[in-house]
């Protein structure tokens, strides 16, 4: 009498196989949903923000409307084109956003990145100046502080701005601070580490647009 061999699986093995398949499906589902769950940024809290769209990425700063109201109002008006300004040839421009297409004309690694000059040489502005605004609550005590450039004299700011790459306490009461970067600091550092010659990027870094957002 010959022996009989069965190639079928017992009930325990079938259950184990089913459990393993379920585990794999659960893991696949988890890894599929992770990017959409954890990749989302937290919504912005109530406030006024400037989104700086550059050729190397976008960073966002919260503007200090209460502590530097005149500086912020001027910056927003230039960004949105609601204030007249003068171009590099001295011609009055109306209804055109000021910052669109300008370059970051000054980049100093571990110090700052700077833009807002229509001439691209570091000496230009909007054709007028604004008064300084200083607050003990706004100090250059960390990287990512948004400040207003000037000519080295009081009340000579206008359109040029910079973002610090480190704490710069010596700038307090010299340059108006009017915001801080809350998103995209890696983009600021990327701009700050670009190759330069005489503090000017060898490959131009373009400020494509400054978009203002108010979150009620």
RASULWO-V875887 format. One line per field, one symbol per residue. ss: DSSP state (H for helix, E for strand, L for the rest). phi: phi as a letter, one per 20 degrees, with the letter a starting at -180 (. if undefined). burial: # if it has 9 or more other ideal C-beta (glycine too) atoms within 8 Angstrom, else .. Layout:
BEGIN
ss: ???
phi: ???
burial: ???
END
This chain:
BEGIN
ss: LLLLLLLLLLHHHHHHHHHHHHHHHHHHHHHHHHHHHHLLLLLLLLEEEEEEEELLEEEEEEELLLLLHHHHHHHHHHHHLLLLEELLLLLEELLLLLLLLEELLEEELLLEEEELLLLLLLLLLLLLLELLLLLLLLLLLLLLEEEELLLLLLLLELLLEEEELLLLHHHLLLLLEEEEEEELHHHHHHHHLLLEELLEELLLLEEEEEEEEEEL
phi: .fedddefefffffffffffffffffffffffeggfeeffeffffgqdcdeeedfdpdccceeefeebfffffffffffemecfbdefenefdcmcgfegnfdeecccgmcaccbndfemdndeaenbccffcccfeccedafneecefbencflcfacfcbcfdafcffefmdcfecrbfdbmfffgffffdffcclmdgfegdeefaddecddf
burial: .............#..#..........................#..########...########.######.######.#...##......#...####.#######..########.#.#.###...#.##.#..###..########....###########..#..##..########.##.######.#.#...##...###..#.##.#.
END
